[in-house]
Amino acid sequence: MAAISIDFGGTIIKLGIVESGQILASTTIPAISTDALRKRLPQVEEALQKLCLECDIHPSQCDGIAIGFPAIVDNKKNRILNDFNKYPDAAEFDLEKWSMETFGLPLALENDARLATIGEWQYGVGQGHSNVVMMTIGTGLGTGVIIENRVLRGKNGQAGCLGGHISIDYKGPKCVCGNIGCAEALASSVSLQKQAENTAGFQTSKISKAHNLDYKTIFDLAKNNDTVASEIVKYSIQIWSAMATNLIHAYDPEILILGGGVMKAADQILPHIQQHILKHTVQSKGPVEITIASLGNTAALAGGQWLINEANTRTLTNTL
């Protein structure tokens, strides 16, 4: 059977109907993640109804609804534990109740980066590997970890998904999480404007005239020899490389997968991270494979059905 899959990002919300990792139909709507979650749900409902019609599927024919959310979540109780300044009412909102009342379907909730990791592990470039780490570079820096074919979650749902909140510079800026000098606070879309303003030459660079500055603009300007953009690219890749090194040392994966919107510039990013890791990591049994996500920005959607199956199996086991 098919499943409904939703990826609540910081910039866009991705929605899809999936079956066995294949996306039958998908669409996106603006996230407006500074707004309350309950204000976005009517648009989510409308978009999902249209997708079901497109696939000639009634929601009752689906196994459930899988949601990837940019926060720490309680996967067993289907509750959001914090909001990290996104969808500020999320921790109080009962998504499980919404799912049942709106579509009559059970809910499976997961951290968005962890769900993307599941998608790549089960259906993408991570297939066949038992130990997988994924970095998603976008609005924030997310991570997910698979160890010996098990999804790493930890006691409080934090294990493996907070790689972007590893301190890279203990004298750096304060992060939204409360830590100091996190990789996310130094080199992600949420910190990009401040990073640019603090780079020498900003006022005379074309970057200063950009509205809603993003990494696509930065990489495009760097290709056109903008010195400020080139400096930001160099600095950001250094931060991501240091973060990748820490993840390899922490989790000992066979493969490190790089995903997220920024990886559209993979030709400028991947070789540098590969070289840095080769030089700076302990790799007792040979080099870790460093590669790009094969499912692109749809990895979390693809992983939705696996997550629903896991939740349904857990529910069945608990009732026996």
N, C-alpha and C positions, 0 to 999 in steps of 0.2 A: 504493500500500500504506500501511497504518497504521504508526505508530511508538509506542514507549513513551517517555514523557517524565516526568522526575522533577525536582522543584525542592526542593533541600535548603535550607530556610530556617533562621533562627535560632530560630524559635518553633514552626513547623509544617513538615512535609514534605508537599508536594503531589505527587500522582501522577495520571497521565492516559494514556489512549489517544487519540492524535490522528491526524487525516488531513487534509492540505491546510489546516492551521491550525485545523480544527474539532475541538473536544474531544468525542469520542464518549462518554467516561465518565471520571469523575474522583473522587478521594477525598483525604482528608488523614489524617495520623497525627501525634501529637506528635513534635516534633523531639528534645527532650532533648539539645540540641547540646553539653552539657557531657560527655556520655558518648562512649565510643569509637564510631566509625563502624561497626565490625564488629558492635557490639551492636544497632544499629538495622536492619541489613540483613535479618535474618529477618522482621521486621515489614514491611519494604518488599517483600520477596519474596511474602509472603502477600497483601498488599494488591494487588499487581500481578496475581497469579494470579486473584484475585476479579474484577478489572476485565476481564481477558481473557475470563473466563467470561461476564461480563455482556454483553460485546460479541460473544460467540460467535466469538472470535478466538483462535487458538493463537499463542503467542509466535513460533513459526517463520514465521508469516505476516507478521510485522512487519519493517520495514527495519532496525531497530536500536533501541538505547536511548540517549536523550539525557539528560544530567544537567547541571543548573545547580547550581553549588556556591558558597557564600559565601566565596571565597578567590581568590588568584591561581592560575591554572592554566596548564599547558602544553597548549594545545589540540591540538598536533600529536602529542605523545607521550601524551596522555590521563593526565597526572599532576597531582596537586595539589601546589603548591609551598609552601604555608604553611597554617596553620589559623585565624589570627586569633582564637584562643581558642574555636573551634568544632570539634567532632569531633576531639579531640586526636591521634588516630592516623591522620588522613586523609592526611597527606603520605607515610606509609609504606605505605598500603594500595593494592593494585593493583586498582582498579575495573574496568579493562579485562579482567583475568583473571576477576574475579567475574562480569561480564556474559556472557562466553563460557561459563564453566562452569555458570552457573545457568540461563541462557536460550538459550545458543547464538547470541547476537546481538553484532554489533560495537557498540562504545561511541563516543559523541561527547560530549566533556566541555567545559564552558564555564563561565566566571564567571556567577553567577546574574543579576546586574543586566544584564550584556551580553546574556545570552540573552533576558531580558525585553525589551530594546531591539530585538533581532532580531524577536521576536514582534510588537511594535507596528509596526515598520517594514514587515514583510512582510504582516501580516494585520490590523493595527489602524489607529489614527489616523495612523500614519506612512506609510501606503501612498501612493505617488506622490511621495514626497520622497526626494531623493538625499543630503541632509545632515541628520542627525537626532541629537539629544542627548536622553537620558532620565535623569531622576532618580527613584530609588525611595526613598521615605521610610518607614522601618519600624524593625525591630530595629537596623539600621545605616542608613547613607546610601550607596546604591550608584548607579553611573552606567554608561552605555554610550554609545558614539559610532559613528555611521555617517558616513563621509566619501566623497563621490562614489560612493555605492552600494557601498562596501567597509567591512567591519567592521574597526574600528580595534583592534589588539591590541598592536603594538609588538614589540620584540626579545624581551622577557622576559614577555610576557603582561600587562603592567601598564597599557599605554596605554588611556586612556579610562575605565577602571573604578575609578579611585581618586579620583574627584571629591569623595567624602566625606572625603578625607584632605588636602584643600587647607587650609592654615592660614588661619583667619579671625581668630584672636587669638593673636599671637605670645607673649603673656604668659599664655596660657590653660593649661588642664590638659594633662597628658601623655595621649596617646591610646594605645590598644592597639597601634597600628601603630608606635609609637615617636616619632612626630612630636608637636609641641606645638600646642595650640589648633586641632585639626582641627574641621571642621564636625560630624563624627560625635561627637566628644568633647564638643561643646557642646549639640547638639540632636538627639538620636536616642533611641530607646527604651532603649538600653543605658546612656545617661548621664542618663536622665530622673529617677531617684530622687535622685541627687546634685544635679542641677539644682534640684529641688524643695526639698531640704533647705537649700540655700544661698540660697533666696529669702526675703526678709524677710516675717515673718508665718506661716511654715510651720507652727509648732506649734499655732496657733489655727485653721488652715484644715482643712477636711474632707479635704484631700489627705493630711494626716498620719495619718489613720485608714485610708487605702486600702491594701489588700494587692495585691502585684504591680502596682504603679502603671504605667499605660500612658496613651498619648495620648488614647484614647477617654474615659477618666475625666477627664483634664485638660480636654478640649474640652467635655464635658458640664457640668462644674463651672463653667467659664468662662461658658457660656450662662446659668447660674443665679447669675451675678454674684459668684462667688468671686474675690476680688481677687488671691489668690496664683495661682490657675489662669489668670486673665486675663493676669497678668504673664508667666507661663511661655509662654502662647500667643503673646503679642506678641514676646517674645524669640526663641522658636523660629522664627517666621516671618521675623524679621529675619535670622537665621542662614541659613535656607534661601534667602532672597532674595539674600543676598551670595554664597552658593555658586552659585546660578543665574547671577548676573552674571558670575562668574569662568568658568563653563563656556561661556557665550556668547562671551566675549572669547577664550577659548582655542581653541574649535572652530568658531565661525562657522556655526551651524546655520540651517536654514530654519525648523525647528520644535523647540521644547523641550517634551518630554512629562513630565508629573508623575504618578508612580504610587506604589504601595505602600499599605499599610493605613491610614496616616495620612490619605490623600486621601479617605477617607470623609467628612472634614470639609472637603471642597473649597470649599464655599460660604464658609467662613471664611478659607481659605488663598489660593485662586487669585487673587482680586482684588488682594490686597496684593502678591503676587509680581509680577503683571502691572504694577502701578503702579510698583513699585521698579525693575523692568527698563526700563520706558519712560523713567524718569528718569535711571538710572545707567549705561546701557550705550551703547556706540558701535554704531549701527545705520545704516551708510552707505547701504544700499539699502532702507530701510524697516524697520518693526518686525518682530522675530522673533515667530512665532506661539507662544503659550504655551497649552498645553491639557492636559486630563486624559487619562490612558491609557484607551482604550476597552475593553481586554480585562481591566481590573481586575487581580486577583491571579493570573489565569491566563495572563498574557502569556508567561512563561517556558515554560510547558507548550506553548503554541501554537507557539512558536519551535523546538520540539524537532525537528520533522521537517526543517525547513530546515537545521538544524545537521547532522543525520545525512546529508542529501543532499550537503552541502558536504564532509563527511568522506569519504563514499564516492567522490565525484568526485576528491578529492585522492588517495585510495588508487589509483584507476584510473589517474590521470595518472602516478603514480609507478611503476606497473608497466609502462607502455608504453615 
